[in-house]
Amino acid sequence: MRAPLETAGAPPSFGIQLARYAGLLALSGVPLMLLWSNPYWVNVLAYTYLFAALAAAWNIIGGFGGQFSLGHGVFFAIGSYSVARLYLDLGLTPWLGIFPAAVLATVVALLISWPTFRLRGPFFAIATMAINEACFALANYSDKLTGGPRGILIPFRAGLSNMIFIERWKYALLMFAFMIVVVLITVWLRRARLGHYLLAVRADEDAARAAGIDVLKVKLQGMALSAFLTGIGGGLFAMYVRVLDPPTLFSLPDIGVKFALISLIGGIGTIIGPVVGALLIVPLENFLRGTLGGDIPGGHLIILGAILVAASLFLKRGIVGAVLATMRRARRRA
Amino acid sequence: METFFNILISGILLGGIYSLVSIGLNLIFGVVRIVNFAQGEFVMIAMYATFFCFAKFGIGPYYAVFLVAPLMFVVGLVVQRLVLQPLQNEPMMQVFATFGLLILFENSVLAITRGEGYSLAGTYSQTVIEVFGLRASFARVVVFIAASAIALGLMLFLSRTMAGKAIRAVIQDRQSARLMGINVERTYLLTFALGAALAGVAGALLAPIYTLSPYIGGNFILAAFAVVVLGGLGSVPGAYIGGLMVGLMESFAGYYVDPALKQAIWFIIFVIVLVVRPSGLMGQAGAEEVGLREQT
């Protein structure tokens, strides 16, 4: 929680920083270029980029703002269901449908956050987790909206305007583009007033309030941006898997907590951390599921749980944090 | 009228289950200031251990509790010493670590049992007690009595004994307690282990009531969180009374509204309490914020 803020002299100009991150992001696209003809890996990469984007969106409020939400699965699910319903009932193309869906996710996020933001730290985490489970129950219950436990099936009608493609690499490219958008938004945010306010709230809420920051407003703004992007991600997920059922969308280890886990492994509160975390965790999980899944039920989750415990003990600043620390030490020695 | 009383009884007995599960969680929370997401998994492991005692050695659950509770005490010692003590002042990492333990325990049991459902139900839960035309399952009555006895015993322990007073001193102010010569780390260690042992008691006594599943901890932990928030963070009587209230609400709502909505009902309670009285009914005011105060 009280991780030291990134302070490394005068920050480089916006242009230089943007170029740096653009370079890093382009690098993360290399696997797609190498593997685009292999359907198994393209599928893994589509998930990797999508979850990188979603973790980066979580990181806005969870990392920069220090508000440890375990309820982002709710915003994700709202995005998914809304896009699907708008597409199936009104024939609205998902390219436009993601925007009302994201707005709805944002509104719900604000309504949920207003009472829960008075809780701090772990209590906020408990409350958001309870919200996730409550919405899970509601989604199972409201048959008409969500199809209940059976879920919604989006029929396969390939076409650009339906956001349904025969070639998987198109999905992967779409997710890649979404990831770039989200990461560039966080690059902007980190330099914007709101970003500094969020960091101040994370470092010390009382001090931030004493300095004249409207803490609740800042948290709500951070949450709104985070939930909006998560809602869009949910919409893209809906059009990719085309089967939406509550156990998948509200799963804590696979959705809600996964965003936080990816950010932790990569580096909480860093810009590129969620991307690094996703590039590592999502393929690893797929690999483990493939090799262990048949012999040991839940085997891949045993390893994921162990990674989570180990990372919280030994890798608190994530991979990005560890790399930065090593670089700093090397520079000091030189 | 008889329906009403039957719902009342079943609500109180359900409340006993929630109280029993929540007391350990709230004790750990109040003293060590750790929100243990893996508490439900402690209960789950204890249930499997109880089943194992019965299936392998023919030890019934009401005797097995004397083996399972010490076992969970040791598990608690190990978890606190190896995982949580190094994270004492990092609440966010505690959330990660205990959630990781949750996933780890849940899936380890799934891997070992290969998802097969076990049940002790046939032998023990069939016994029904009947008084004035009201019926109650024997196993549930045992749970309710145990929850009441544990709540009372714990309150006496905390208020009357020297060790209990040391624990309360640590609750109030870690630093001053340390200055008074209390070994704070050891207090944490013993309290966490005690909380795990209480989960062990809960697991052993609940084994005859539920069909065992690796995921059953999730059901308990959510109810327990609702109880803890309602009753008051860190309060033993709060956990007991909060448990009974949640049980009653669930029971009545299940009959008069819809059983499928019980989690939504917990959540509504949750939000109302958070907005109206964030410290819960019996908690110390401000406890929901103190959780993050630096206490080195």
Interface residues (C-beta under 8 A of the other chain):
Chain A: M1 R2 G66 F68 P115 T116 R118 L119 R120 G121 P122 F123 A125 I126 A127 M129 A130 I131 E133 A134 F136 A137 L138 N140 Y141 P253 V257 A260 L261 L264 I268 I296 P297 G298 G299 L301 I302 L304 G305 A306 I307 L308 V309 A310 A311 S312 L313 K316
Chain B: I34 V35 V83 P86 L87 N89 E90 P91 M92 M93 Q94 V95 F96 A97 F99 G100 L101 L102 I103 L104 F105 E106 N107 S108 L110 A111 R114 G115 P214 L222 F225 A226 V229 L233 D258 A260 L261 K262 Q263 A264 W266 F267 F270 V271 L274 V275 P278 E288 E289 G291 L292 E294
